[in-house]
Amino acid sequence: MPKNKTEDLVKLIRVSEDELQTYIRQDVPDRAMETFFGRHAATVRLYASVDPIARKRGDSIIILLPGFMGSVLENVGEDAEVLWLNPIAFLKGHLNRLDMTEDGQANAAPGIHIEAPSPIWIVYAKMLLRLQYAYEVYSFPYDWRRAPDDHAQRLRQFIDEKLAASDKKKVTLVGHSMGGLVILDYLTGEQTRSHAERVVARAVTLGTPFRGTLDAVINLARGDDPKMEIARKLNKSNDPQKMLRSLPGMYTVLPAPRELYPHWNPLPDLDIWDPDTWQQAGIPINSRLLARAQEHHACIAAADPQVPFYTVIGTYCNTPVELSGNLLTAIPRYLREGIQGGDGTVEVSSATFKDRPAYFVQEVHIEMVLESTVIEGIMHWVDSGEPTTLVRAIDKVVQDDTLLREATFVPQAIRNTGQLTRKISANEALNRADIVTLFGDKTTGC
């Protein structure tokens, strides 16, 4: 296997869930492991090297749902290829094959048929492999371009399929980021609620933006995500903002209308739910998708799932909490401490769901699923216990004040997208900073 070239990254992205353990065990050398998984490499290698126990523990099957942009998206129609997250597809100028139609219900490009075959293993392999050692675990990848409620019926069918083949009678649902919204829609949807109340032992969300996130505003307005900048530089045919503005899932995580949460207002000067706000800034917003997302926020605010429901929330990372002024030029205000901070992407109050039990950990958004204390907490729940590795009060969180952690993604690596685009174009060896730029948050400090 060559030394961590772009094509090797794509090979890992394309591995199926059934093949993951064998692939990491046999086909990925140590140097590539360090590039792909960083400080988690040795642990991921260990989990891939041990055979799962024969008799599975726990009171339920575990189903893991990845977050926004956390599932591989593959075109299985004409000119089949992995589109997300595939730098080679970006190089070809194929990013906008992910565009959706005006109503957000179909693929805009002719001949395109998108499926979500697996989570992105750079992020989710550690949790899946660790849990699979002792529990019956499956992932539920989904097309994150769509609105979360579009997936409720398919999740119901997936649960029925797995329970029919198991001696377990219940499921534990674990949702990272947007995956938690998919879970909530399944738990409370008119056509799925009664099913959920029969079969769900508990639901656990990890950094889920119930009230939305300012990052969604910034991405729709300006496209500041490093992944999008890389796509632009690799091929001028790629138009990331056009793609993002066509996706119902992107609108779903906009900050909730202020009337739903009177004491929470991250956009004091802007009414983002009025299409004129965007149009006056010269931003071609999709008013249809905006209206649908507004209705979805109202459903979240009224939701009352009738199953045990727990939230795990990242804290003590610099998190955007307020955006004032013009959509195109305003600089977000960041806070770090306690309830005013968050995980770098989602504010604490947004990741909290009403009066349901909340647990806190110092971690950035993308690494919530890599955090060992979170994985152990899930194990405790499925063993019918109470997590001993997570705390119920923010001021009890053990803080790591290291100025630059790998999880915070060194800002220089994020700024230097030009060097990464050159490497991808030449199929040169990638290093850890390159992988971080492709997959990471924009957080600058915990």
C-alpha positions as CSV (number, residue, x, y, z in Angstrom):
1,M,0.0,0.0,0.0
2,P,1.5,3.4,-1.0
3,K,2.2,6.1,1.6
4,N,-1.1,7.7,2.4
5,K,-1.8,9.1,-1.0
6,T,-5.3,10.5,-1.9
7,E,-6.2,7.2,-3.5
8,D,-5.6,5.4,-0.3
9,L,-7.8,7.7,1.6
10,V,-10.6,7.0,-0.9
11,K,-10.0,3.2,-0.4
12,L,-10.7,3.6,3.3
13,I,-13.7,5.7,2.6
14,R,-15.2,3.0,0.4
15,V,-14.8,0.1,2.8
16,S,-18.1,-1.4,3.9
17,E,-19.0,-1.9,7.6
18,D,-18.7,-5.7,7.2
19,E,-15.2,-5.3,5.8
20,L,-13.9,-2.5,8.1
21,Q,-12.3,-4.7,10.8
22,T,-10.5,-6.9,8.3
23,Y,-9.3,-4.0,6.2
24,I,-7.8,-2.1,9.1
25,R,-6.3,-5.3,10.5
26,Q,-4.7,-6.5,7.3
27,D,-4.4,-3.7,4.7
28,V,-3.5,-0.5,6.5
29,P,0.2,-0.1,7.6
30,D,1.1,1.7,10.8
31,R,2.2,4.9,9.0
32,A,-1.1,5.2,7.3
33,M,-3.0,4.5,10.5
34,E,-1.2,7.4,12.1
35,T,-2.2,9.7,9.2
36,F,-5.8,8.6,9.1
37,F,-6.5,8.3,12.9
38,G,-3.8,10.5,14.6
39,R,-3.7,10.0,18.4
40,H,-6.4,7.4,18.1
41,A,-4.4,5.1,15.7
42,A,-3.1,2.6,18.2
43,T,-6.6,2.3,19.8
44,V,-8.3,1.8,16.5
45,R,-5.7,-0.8,15.5
46,L,-6.3,-2.6,18.8
47,Y,-10.1,-2.7,18.3
48,A,-9.7,-4.0,14.8
49,S,-7.2,-6.7,15.9
50,V,-9.3,-8.5,18.5
51,D,-12.1,-10.9,17.8
52,P,-15.5,-9.9,19.1
53,I,-16.9,-12.0,22.0
54,A,-19.4,-14.6,21.0
55,R,-22.1,-13.8,23.5
56,K,-23.1,-10.2,23.2
57,R,-23.7,-8.0,26.3
58,G,-26.3,-5.5,27.0
59,D,-30.1,-5.1,27.0
60,S,-30.4,-4.0,23.4
61,I,-28.9,-3.7,19.9
62,I,-26.9,-0.4,19.4
63,I,-27.5,1.6,16.2
64,L,-25.1,4.4,15.5
65,L,-26.2,7.4,13.3
66,P,-23.5,9.7,12.0
67,G,-23.8,13.5,11.7
68,F,-24.1,16.0,8.9
69,M,-21.6,15.3,6.2
70,G,-20.7,12.1,8.2
71,S,-21.9,9.5,5.7
72,V,-20.2,8.6,2.4
73,L,-22.3,9.6,-0.6
74,E,-21.9,7.6,-3.7
75,N,-23.3,8.0,-7.1
76,V,-24.5,4.6,-8.2
77,G,-26.0,5.9,-11.4
78,E,-24.2,6.9,-14.6
79,D,-20.5,7.4,-14.2
80,A,-20.6,5.8,-10.8
81,E,-18.2,7.1,-8.1
82,V,-17.9,8.2,-4.5
83,L,-18.7,11.9,-4.3
84,W,-18.4,12.6,-0.6
85,L,-15.9,12.9,0.8
86,N,-13.7,12.2,-2.2
87,P,-10.9,14.7,-3.2
88,I,-10.5,12.9,-6.5
89,A,-14.2,13.7,-7.3
90,F,-13.5,17.3,-6.3
91,L,-10.5,17.3,-8.7
92,K,-12.7,16.2,-11.5
93,G,-15.1,19.0,-10.8
94,H,-17.9,16.7,-9.7
95,L,-19.0,18.3,-6.4
96,N,-22.2,19.7,-7.8
97,R,-23.4,16.2,-8.7
98,L,-24.6,16.5,-5.1
99,D,-26.9,19.4,-5.9
100,M,-30.6,18.8,-5.2
101,T,-33.7,20.2,-7.0
102,E,-35.5,23.3,-6.0
103,D,-37.9,21.3,-3.8
104,G,-35.1,19.4,-2.1
105,Q,-36.6,16.1,-3.0
106,A,-34.5,14.8,-5.9
107,N,-31.0,15.0,-7.5
108,A,-30.6,18.0,-9.7
109,A,-28.2,16.4,-12.2
110,P,-29.6,13.9,-14.7
111,G,-28.4,10.3,-14.4
112,I,-27.3,10.8,-10.7
113,H,-28.6,8.3,-8.1
114,I,-27.1,8.9,-4.6
115,E,-26.7,6.3,-1.9
116,A,-25.1,6.4,1.5
117,P,-23.3,3.1,2.0
118,S,-21.3,3.8,5.2
119,P,-20.2,6.3,7.7
120,I,-16.9,8.1,7.1
121,W,-14.5,5.8,9.0
122,I,-11.9,8.4,9.7
123,V,-14.4,9.7,12.3
124,Y,-16.6,6.7,13.2
125,A,-14.4,3.6,13.1
126,K,-13.2,3.8,16.7
127,M,-16.6,3.9,18.3
128,L,-18.1,1.2,16.0
129,L,-15.2,-1.2,16.5
130,R,-15.0,-0.8,20.2
131,L,-18.7,-1.3,20.7
132,Q,-18.8,-4.3,18.3
133,Y,-16.3,-6.1,20.5
134,A,-18.9,-6.7,23.2
135,Y,-22.3,-5.6,21.8
136,E,-24.5,-6.1,18.8
137,V,-23.9,-2.9,16.9
138,Y,-24.8,-1.5,13.4
139,S,-24.4,1.9,11.7
140,F,-27.2,3.7,10.0
141,P,-25.6,5.9,7.3
142,Y,-28.0,8.2,5.5
143,D,-28.1,10.9,2.9
144,W,-27.4,14.0,5.0
145,R,-28.4,16.3,2.2
146,R,-32.0,15.6,3.0
147,A,-34.0,16.8,5.9
148,P,-33.8,14.6,9.1
149,D,-37.5,13.7,9.0
150,D,-37.0,12.1,5.5
151,H,-35.2,9.2,7.2
152,A,-37.6,8.3,9.9
153,Q,-39.4,5.6,8.0
154,R,-36.2,4.0,6.7
155,L,-34.8,4.0,10.2
156,R,-37.9,2.1,11.4
157,Q,-37.5,-0.5,8.6
158,F,-33.8,-0.8,9.5
159,I,-34.6,-1.4,13.2
160,D,-37.2,-4.1,12.3
161,E,-34.7,-5.8,10.0
162,K,-32.0,-5.9,12.7
163,L,-34.3,-7.0,15.5
164,A,-35.7,-9.8,13.4
165,A,-32.2,-11.3,13.1
166,S,-31.3,-10.8,16.7
167,D,-32.2,-12.3,20.1
168,K,-32.5,-8.8,21.5
169,K,-35.9,-7.2,21.7
170,K,-34.9,-3.5,22.0
171,V,-32.5,-1.0,20.4
172,T,-30.4,1.8,21.8
173,L,-30.1,4.7,19.3
174,V,-26.9,6.8,19.4
175,G,-26.9,9.9,17.2
176,H,-24.0,12.2,16.6
177,S,-24.8,15.8,15.6
178,M,-27.6,15.6,12.9
179,G,-28.0,11.9,13.6
180,G,-29.7,13.0,16.9
181,L,-32.2,15.0,14.9
182,V,-33.0,11.9,12.7
183,I,-33.6,9.9,16.0
184,L,-35.8,12.6,17.4
185,D,-37.9,12.7,14.2
186,Y,-38.3,8.9,14.3
187,L,-39.2,9.0,18.0
188,T,-41.9,11.6,17.6
189,G,-43.1,11.3,14.0
190,E,-46.8,10.5,13.5
191,Q,-46.1,7.3,11.5
192,T,-43.2,6.1,13.6
193,R,-43.8,7.2,17.2
194,S,-45.8,4.1,18.4
195,H,-43.1,1.9,16.8
196,A,-40.4,3.7,18.7
197,E,-42.2,3.4,22.0
198,R,-42.3,-0.4,21.5
199,V,-38.7,-1.1,20.6
200,V,-36.4,1.7,21.8
201,A,-34.7,1.1,25.1
202,R,-33.1,4.6,25.1
203,A,-31.8,7.3,22.8
204,V,-28.4,9.1,23.3
205,T,-27.5,12.2,21.3
206,L,-23.9,13.5,21.0
207,G,-23.5,17.2,20.2
208,T,-26.9,17.4,18.5
209,P,-27.9,21.0,17.5
210,F,-31.5,20.9,18.6
211,R,-31.6,24.7,18.2
212,G,-29.2,24.8,15.3
213,T,-25.7,26.3,14.9
214,L,-24.3,29.5,13.6
215,D,-21.9,27.5,11.4
216,A,-24.9,26.8,9.2
217,V,-25.5,30.5,8.7
218,I,-21.9,31.1,7.9
219,N,-21.7,28.2,5.4
220,L,-24.9,29.2,3.6
221,A,-23.8,32.9,3.4
222,R,-20.1,32.6,2.8
223,G,-19.0,28.9,2.4
224,D,-16.1,29.3,4.9
225,D,-15.6,25.6,5.5
226,P,-12.1,24.5,4.5
227,K,-13.5,21.4,2.7
228,M,-15.4,23.8,0.4
229,E,-12.3,26.0,-0.2
230,I,-10.4,22.9,-1.2
231,A,-13.1,21.9,-3.6
232,R,-13.1,25.3,-5.2
233,K,-9.3,25.3,-5.6
234,L,-9.1,21.8,-7.1
235,N,-11.5,22.7,-9.9
236,K,-13.2,25.9,-10.8
237,S,-16.3,23.9,-11.9
238,N,-17.0,23.1,-8.3
239,D,-19.5,25.6,-6.7
240,P,-19.8,24.6,-3.0
241,Q,-22.2,27.4,-2.1
242,K,-24.6,26.4,-4.9
243,M,-24.5,22.8,-3.6
244,L,-25.0,23.8,0.1
245,R,-27.9,26.2,-0.7
246,S,-29.7,23.3,-2.4
247,L,-29.6,20.9,0.5
248,P,-32.6,20.7,3.0
249,G,-30.3,19.3,5.6
250,M,-28.2,22.4,5.6
251,Y,-31.2,24.6,6.3
252,T,-32.4,22.3,9.1
253,V,-29.5,23.2,11.3
254,L,-29.9,27.0,11.0
255,P,-30.4,28.6,14.4
256,A,-34.0,28.3,15.5
257,P,-36.5,31.1,15.2
258,R,-36.2,33.4,18.2
259,E,-39.8,33.1,19.3
260,L,-39.3,29.4,20.0
261,Y,-36.6,30.1,22.6
262,P,-37.1,33.6,24.0
263,H,-34.0,33.7,26.1
264,W,-31.7,32.4,23.3
265,N,-30.9,34.8,20.4
266,P,-27.6,34.2,18.6
267,L,-28.6,36.5,15.7
268,P,-29.8,39.8,17.4
269,D,-29.6,41.9,14.3
270,L,-30.9,39.5,11.7
271,D,-34.1,37.6,10.9
272,I,-32.7,34.7,8.9
273,W,-36.1,33.1,8.5
274,D,-37.2,36.1,6.3
275,P,-35.9,35.4,2.8
276,D,-35.5,39.2,2.3
277,T,-32.7,39.2,4.8
278,W,-30.7,36.9,2.5
279,Q,-31.7,38.6,-0.7
280,Q,-30.8,42.0,0.6
281,A,-27.3,40.6,1.1
282,G,-27.2,39.3,-2.4
283,I,-27.4,35.6,-1.3
284,P,-29.7,33.4,-3.5
285,I,-31.4,31.5,-0.7
286,N,-34.1,28.8,-1.3
287,S,-37.2,30.2,0.4
288,R,-39.0,26.9,0.1
289,L,-36.3,25.0,2.0
290,L,-36.1,27.8,4.5
291,A,-39.8,27.6,5.3
292,R,-39.6,23.8,5.7
293,A,-36.7,24.1,8.1
294,Q,-38.6,26.7,10.1
295,E,-41.5,24.2,10.5
296,H,-39.1,21.5,11.5
297,H,-37.7,23.7,14.3
298,A,-41.3,24.2,15.6
299,C,-41.7,20.4,15.7
300,I,-38.4,20.0,17.6
301,A,-39.6,22.7,20.1
302,A,-42.8,20.8,20.7
303,A,-41.3,17.2,20.7
304,D,-41.8,15.0,23.7
305,P,-40.3,11.6,23.1
306,Q,-41.7,8.9,25.3
307,V,-38.5,6.9,25.7
308,P,-35.5,7.5,27.9
309,F,-33.6,10.3,26.2
310,Y,-30.0,11.4,27.1
311,T,-27.8,14.2,25.7
312,V,-24.0,14.3,25.8
313,I,-22.7,17.8,25.3
314,G,-19.2,19.1,24.5
315,T,-18.0,22.0,26.6
316,Y,-15.1,24.4,27.2
317,C,-14.2,24.9,23.5
318,N,-14.4,28.3,21.7
319,T,-17.8,28.2,20.1
320,P,-19.6,30.8,17.9
321,V,-22.5,32.1,20.0
322,E,-23.5,35.3,18.3
323,L,-23.4,36.8,14.8
324,S,-24.2,40.5,14.5
325,G,-24.4,42.7,11.5
326,N,-24.1,41.8,7.8
327,L,-24.3,38.1,6.8
328,L,-21.4,38.5,4.4
329,T,-18.9,40.3,6.6
330,A,-19.8,39.9,10.3
331,I,-17.3,38.1,12.5
332,P,-18.8,35.6,15.0
333,R,-18.4,36.2,18.7
334,Y,-16.8,33.1,20.4
335,L,-17.2,32.0,24.0
336,R,-15.6,29.1,25.8
337,E,-16.5,28.9,29.4
338,G,-19.3,26.8,30.9
339,I,-22.8,27.1,29.6
340,Q,-21.9,30.0,27.3
341,G,-19.4,27.8,25.4
342,G,-19.8,24.5,23.6
343,D,-18.0,22.0,21.4
344,G,-16.7,24.5,18.9
345,T,-19.7,24.1,16.6
346,V,-22.8,23.6,18.8
347,E,-23.5,25.8,21.8
348,V,-24.3,24.1,25.1
349,S,-27.9,25.4,25.1
350,S,-28.5,24.2,21.6
351,A,-27.3,20.6,22.4
352,T,-29.5,20.5,25.5
353,F,-32.9,19.0,25.0
354,K,-35.5,20.5,27.4
355,D,-35.3,18.8,30.9
356,R,-33.9,15.5,29.6
357,P,-30.7,14.3,31.4
358,A,-27.5,16.1,30.1
359,Y,-24.0,14.8,30.5
360,F,-20.9,17.0,29.8
361,V,-17.4,16.4,28.5
362,Q,-14.7,18.7,27.2
363,E,-14.4,17.8,23.5
364,V,-14.8,19.3,20.1
365,H,-17.8,18.5,17.9
366,I,-16.3,16.0,15.4
367,E,-14.4,14.1,18.1
368,M,-17.4,13.4,20.4
369,V,-17.6,9.9,18.9
370,L,-13.9,9.4,19.4
371,E,-13.9,10.4,23.1
372,S,-13.3,7.3,25.2
373,T,-15.4,8.6,28.1
374,V,-18.4,9.0,25.8
375,I,-17.9,5.4,24.4
376,E,-17.7,4.0,27.9
377,G,-20.8,6.0,28.9
378,I,-22.8,4.3,26.1
379,M,-21.6,1.0,27.3
380,H,-22.8,1.7,30.8
381,W,-26.2,2.7,29.5
382,V,-26.6,-0.5,27.4
383,D,-25.5,-2.5,30.4
384,S,-28.5,-0.9,32.2
385,G,-26.3,1.2,34.4
386,E,-25.5,4.9,34.9
387,P,-22.4,6.4,33.2
388,T,-19.5,6.8,35.6
389,T,-17.2,8.5,33.0
390,L,-19.5,11.4,32.3
391,V,-20.6,14.2,34.6
392,R,-24.0,15.9,35.1
393,A,-22.7,19.4,35.8
394,I,-20.5,21.6,33.6
395,D,-18.4,22.8,36.5
396,K,-17.4,19.1,37.2
397,V,-15.9,18.6,33.8
398,V,-12.2,17.8,34.0
399,Q,-10.5,20.4,31.7
400,D,-7.4,19.9,29.5
401,D,-5.9,23.3,29.1
402,T,-3.3,22.3,26.5
403,L,-3.1,25.2,24.1
404,L,-3.0,23.1,21.0
405,R,-4.6,19.7,21.0
406,E,-4.7,17.6,17.9
407,A,-8.5,17.7,18.1
408,T,-8.5,21.5,17.7
409,F,-6.9,21.2,14.3
410,V,-4.0,23.6,14.0
411,P,-5.2,26.8,12.3
412,Q,-2.2,26.9,10.0
413,A,-3.2,23.5,8.5
414,I,-6.7,24.9,7.8
415,R,-5.5,28.1,6.3
416,N,-3.0,26.3,4.0
417,T,-5.5,24.7,1.7
418,G,-3.3,25.6,-1.3
419,Q,-0.6,23.1,-0.4
420,L,-3.2,20.4,0.2
421,T,-4.9,21.0,-3.2
422,R,-1.4,20.7,-4.9
423,K,-0.9,17.3,-3.1
424,I,-4.2,16.0,-4.2
425,S,-3.7,17.1,-7.8
426,A,-0.3,15.3,-7.8
427,N,-1.6,12.3,-5.8
428,E,1.3,12.9,-3.3
429,A,1.5,11.5,0.2
430,L,-0.9,13.2,2.6
431,N,0.1,14.0,6.3
432,R,-2.0,14.2,9.4
433,A,-2.6,18.0,9.0
434,D,-3.9,17.4,5.5
435,I,-6.4,14.8,6.8
436,V,-7.5,17.1,9.6
437,T,-8.1,19.9,7.1
438,L,-10.3,17.6,5.0
439,F,-12.3,16.1,7.9
440,G,-12.1,18.5,10.8
441,D,-13.9,21.2,12.6
442,K,-12.8,24.8,12.5
443,T,-12.3,25.0,16.2
444,T,-9.3,26.9,17.4
445,G,-9.0,26.0,21.0
446,C,-10.5,24.0,23.9
